[in-house]
Amino acid sequence: MPKFLVQVGFTAEAWAEMSRSPGDVVKRVTPSAEALGGTIESLFFCFGDYDLVGVVDFPDNRSAAAWSMAVSTHGNVRAFKTTPLLTVDEGLHALGRVSEAAEARS
């Protein structure tokens, strides 16, 4: 199943709410992912531009996009970035095809 890197930035209001009532973020987002055929592989709180990063699996880009949009509509998210991930083999296969594109350009 395709994997996606997700990066989430929370609003100040979301942090305030979570500090008053901490809960398992994985349990909160899993039902919406599962409704679209997805699974949460891992989530991590982090420092920097984003507050939470993770790897999720979805059957296709449309399902991943729908989940990203659904999560973003809750009002406690200030940023949500989804990046499709390639396995090393997929990346190497793509690299092997670079010459095809380069030849078509000339």
N, C-alpha and C positions, 0 to 999 in steps of 0.2 A: 504494500500500500504506500502511496506517495507520502513523504514526510515534509513538514513545514516547520521552519523556525518562526516562533511568534515572540514579539517584543511588545510589552504593555507598559504604558505610563499611566499611573493613577492620578486623580485629582486630589487636591488637599482635603476636600470633603470625604473622599473615599478613605484616605489615610486616617482621618479623624474617626470615621465610623469603624474601621478595622481595629483601631487602637482601643476603642470602647468595647468592642465585641469581636475579639479575634476568632477566626474560624478557619477551617481548612479550605483554602482557595481551590484545591483540586476537586474537592467534593462539590463546590459551588458551580464549577464550569463543566464538569464531566457530563451531566445529563444533557446539556445542549449540544455537546460534541457527539455524544452517542446517538442523539436524535437524527443527526446527519450522517451517521455511519462512521464517525471518527472515534479516535481514542487519544487520551492524553498520555504520552510516553513519559514526559518529565516536565516539571516546572521548578523554577528557582527564583527567589528574590535576589535582586542584584543592585549594585550602585551604578550611577551614571545617568545617561539620557533616558533609560527605561528602568522600571522598578521590578519587572518580572520578565523572565525569558523562559522559553520552553520549546520542546519538540512535540509536535502533534502529528497524528496520522489521519489522513482523510482519503476517501476513495478517488477524489478528483479535485481539480482546482475550484470548480463551482461550489462544492461542498465546503471546502476550506474558506472560500470567500464568504459564503453565507454565514458560517460560524463567526468569522471575524466581524462581519456586520452586526450580527445578533449581539455579540459580546459588547461591541462599541455602543450600542443603543441604550445601555443601562445608565448612562450619565455619570458613572464614576471612573470612566476611562478618558484620559486626555489625549492619548496616542495609542495606536495599535498598528503594528507593522507585521505583515506576513511575508515570509520569504520561502519560495519553493527550494527544497534541498535535493541535491543529486548525490547518489552513492559515488564512491570513488570510481567504480567501474563505469557508471553512466557518464561521469566527467571525462574519463579517459576515452570513452567511445566518442563523445562530442569533440574532443581534441583531435581524434583521428579523422574527423570529417571536416576539419577546418580547411584543408586543401580543396575540397569540393566547392566550398563557398568562395574561396580565393580565386579559383579557376573561373568560376562563373562571373566574377567581377571584372576580369580582364578581357 
